[in-house]
Amino acid sequence: MISKAFQDIITQMAEVFPTKRFGIADSHGLVLAYTGQEPAPDVMEDLIFAALNTDRLLYKDSYTVRVMSNKPYAEYIVYVEGTDEVAKYCCNSVAVAANNVRRYYDEKYDKTNFMQNIIFDNLLAFDLHQKARELHVDIDTPRAVLYVKTQDNSEAGIYEVIRNMFPDKEKDFVVNIDANNIVLIKELKEAITSPELEGMAQSILDTINSETMNPVLIGIGTVANNIDELNNSYKEAQIALEVGKVFDEEKTILNYDNLGIGRLIYQLPIKLCELFLQEVFKKGDISTLDDETILTINKFFENDLNVSETSRQLFVHRNTLVYRLEKIYKLTGLDLRKFDQAIVFKVAMMVHKYLISNPMKI
């Protein structure tokens, strides 16, 4: 459909620049619209490569060429035979006109733009179903939402990596939110399990790491069984990343279905969390515990409250560990050797970590 719109522009521009041969091609070298004769395949390959590596008009192989737009990514180029001033004006004119048509096309017909409006909650339920029918988007097909977040303020080709991994633009949608955030909406043949979703995320993570060397985090929402659930799944993927940033800093893949008690704490009112800590630590604040004591506590929990195994892993005598646990009891009033009190302490540590994760919450 977009190629027909481009051809209409080329036909009209041919009347303005009757002495020039020019056209529009996609980033793979497929000529979508043209007047005159298409460039030879090897020439077109050179033109594509040159145009995609700059956002400026340039001259190559006796052609004037420029990328139409590189936001969110470079998808189309304009080429004009010749390198004179007329060729320059022709190239710029076609690019401007084609970009205007492309924006209109994206707003009216582009499925990725439609999916973006869904996850951003920009559509009413009635409009959503109506638009889905117009675009021939299946309403009841299950879809997975994966939120990819870069960690060094540079998208660095990650969009292209994900797009190449999922090239079917009719079923899989890659939404480029900004330089740090990309969302993949993956159509599924049937609803899949959480481990399968995590396997998909791991495959994306490995490919991004190998091709861009750029560290990323991936949040996974629950499978959306229909198009109405996509917005919720998108929000869940965001929450997974936020909760993981607080409670699972070492993880790079965070699944909303496996956040555990961290998800519950994250959604509690701040005031309630503060009251809980005041109730638990009546003798003293948890922040008074030094790093060695915190390490001892974490290792004790990792070993299921087993004193012998914990002392072995800490390379200390059993009596030394017992002394440390007694010290914790005197400071906090909680005996970690007792299961019920250990649970309370563990939750309190998570609540404290949640509050200090953002200064605005304290």
Secondary structure by P-SEA (a helix, b strand, c coil): caaaaaaaaaaaaaaaccccccccccccccccccccccccaaaaaaaaaaaaacccccccccbbbbbccccccccbbbbbccccaaaaaaaaaaaaaaaaaaaaaaacccaaaaaaaaaaccccaaaaaaaaaaacccccbbbbbbbbbbccccccaaaaaaaaaccccccbbbbbccccbbbbbccccccccaaaaaaaaaaaaaaaaaaccccbbbbbccccccccaaaaaaaaaaaaaaaaacccccccccccccccaaaaaaaccaaaaaaaaaaaccccccccccaaaaaaaaaaaaacccaaaaaaaacccaaaaaaaaaaaaaacccccccaaaaaaaaaaaaaaaaaacccccc
